[in-house]
Amino acid sequence: MDRIHVFINAERGLSVLRALAAAGHGIGGLHVPPAVASKPALIEGARATGAPLEPVDDVNALEFVSSCRARRARLAVVAGFSTIFKAPLLTAPELGTINCHAGRVPQYRGGSPLNWQIINGEAAAGISVIRMDDGIDSGDVLAEDSIPITADDDIATMHEKANARFPELVCDVVRRLDLGDTSGRKQDHAAAVYWHQRNDPDGHIDWRLSAKKVHDQVRALTTPYPGAFAYLGDRRLRILKTALDAPCVRGVPGRIVHIQGRGPLVVCGDRALRLMSWTFEDGGPSRLPIGERLR
């Protein structure tokens, strides 16, 4: 297929772009937010695929939509581009617009779906290629898959897994659309659940939760995100990695303890959680005194 317009801003989009080019599809435009247009990875991705890198301030602006129509865009592929697309842009390409959504739908519509699936203790994360309509992640599902969330996974490894799987799904959808197959799974809108976009304050840990829930929160928000956090006095502590192998210690949630030389452990609502990697934002000493309480 020729004249595919791709909207990306990071690695997920680059992996899809490379796969489309490798499959012989013609890229009619590579559109990125101006804030990321100077990223070396995007510049190199554009060079390697021969796609012109085009920063766009407002993809919904009449001038840009008109340019897509004038260039006879065949299909638009969105992979990691955070702007909400309005109806005129969605329908500008001949075959419409498809989006890579890292969540199972309709259960995980909205923002930060991969983070939420880890936080919620899901055994697997759903990913979907959806035909975009004027709702939020409400269009027909053209392709989908399920990726196991193992005990060793965190948000970084799950992004890697999703980014490795999306290109194959997208290429399959593009192949079918090129053959005239527009079929997809209709969503049950009555079962839809919308999740809000997470921001940094949402990472504040409540130690009254179970150790498993705190552990899932930590691994869902670790690098490349700032990390879940708590306070020791007035110092903000970023917790980047935890383990569920601590002895069963109970008591006051947030209390820092050691058991037979093992620690630091932090008491949660049901038992203790072992801290494996952490840092204070002020860059000061990283010691966690026994008996102190994280809040």
Rosetta blueprint (number, residue, H / E / L):
1 M L
2 D L
3 R L
4 I E
5 H E
6 V E
7 F E
8 I E
9 N L
10 A L
11 E H
12 R H
13 G H
14 L H
15 S H
16 V H
17 L H
18 R H
19 A H
20 L H
21 A H
22 A H
23 A L
24 G L
25 H L
26 G L
27 I E
28 G E
29 G E
30 L E
31 H E
32 V E
33 P L
34 P H
35 A H
36 V H
37 A L
38 S L
39 K L
40 P H
41 A H
42 L H
43 I H
44 E H
45 G H
46 A H
47 R H
48 A H
49 T H
50 G L
51 A L
52 P L
53 L E
54 E E
55 P E
56 V L
57 D L
58 D L
59 V L
60 N L
61 A L
62 L H
63 E H
64 F H
65 V H
66 S H
67 S H
68 C H
69 R H
70 A H
71 R L
72 R L
73 A L
74 R L
75 L E
76 A E
77 V E
78 V E
79 A E
80 G L
81 F L
82 S L
83 T L
84 I L
85 F L
86 K L
87 A H
88 P H
89 L H
90 L H
91 T L
92 A L
93 P L
94 E L
95 L L
96 G L
97 T E
98 I E
99 N E
100 C E
101 H E
102 A L
103 G L
104 R L
105 V L
106 P L
107 Q L
108 Y L
109 R E
110 G E
111 G L
112 S L
113 P H
114 L H
115 N H
116 W H
117 Q H
118 I H
119 I H
120 N L
121 G L
122 E L
123 A L
124 A E
125 A E
126 G E
127 I E
128 S E
129 V E
130 I E
131 R E
132 M L
133 D L
134 D L
135 G L
136 I L
137 D L
138 S L
139 G L
140 D L
141 V E
142 L E
143 A E
144 E E
145 D E
146 S E
147 I E
148 P E
149 I L
150 T L
151 A L
152 D L
153 D L
154 D L
155 I H
156 A H
157 T H
158 M H
159 H H
160 E H
161 K H
162 A H
163 N H
164 A H
165 R H
166 F H
167 P H
168 E H
169 L H
170 V H
171 C H
172 D H
173 V H
174 V H
175 R H
176 R H
177 L H
178 D H
179 L L
180 G L
181 D L
182 T L
183 S L
184 G L
185 R E
186 K L
187 Q L
188 D L
189 H H
190 A H
191 A H
192 A L
193 V L
194 Y E
195 W E
196 H L
197 Q L
198 R L
199 N L
200 D H
201 P H
202 D H
203 G H
204 H E
205 I L
206 D L
207 W L
208 R L
209 L L
210 S L
211 A H
212 K H
213 K H
214 V H
215 H H
216 D H
217 Q H
218 V H
219 R H
220 A H
221 L H
222 T L
223 T L
224 P L
225 Y L
226 P L
227 G L
228 A E
229 F E
230 A E
231 Y E
232 L E
233 G L
234 D L
235 R E
236 R E
237 L E
238 R E
239 I E
240 L E
241 K E
242 T E
243 A E
244 L L
245 D L
246 A L
247 P L
248 C L
249 V L
250 R L
251 G L
252 V L
253 P L
254 G L
255 R E
256 I E
257 V E
258 H E
259 I E
260 Q L
261 G L
262 R E
263 G E
264 P E
265 L E
266 V E
267 V E
268 C L
269 G L
270 D L
271 R L
272 A E
273 L E
274 R E
275 L E
276 M E
277 S E
278 W E
279 T E
280 F E
281 E L
282 D L
283 G L
284 G L
285 P L
286 S L
287 R L
288 L L
289 P L
290 I L
291 G L
292 E L
293 R E
294 L L
295 R L
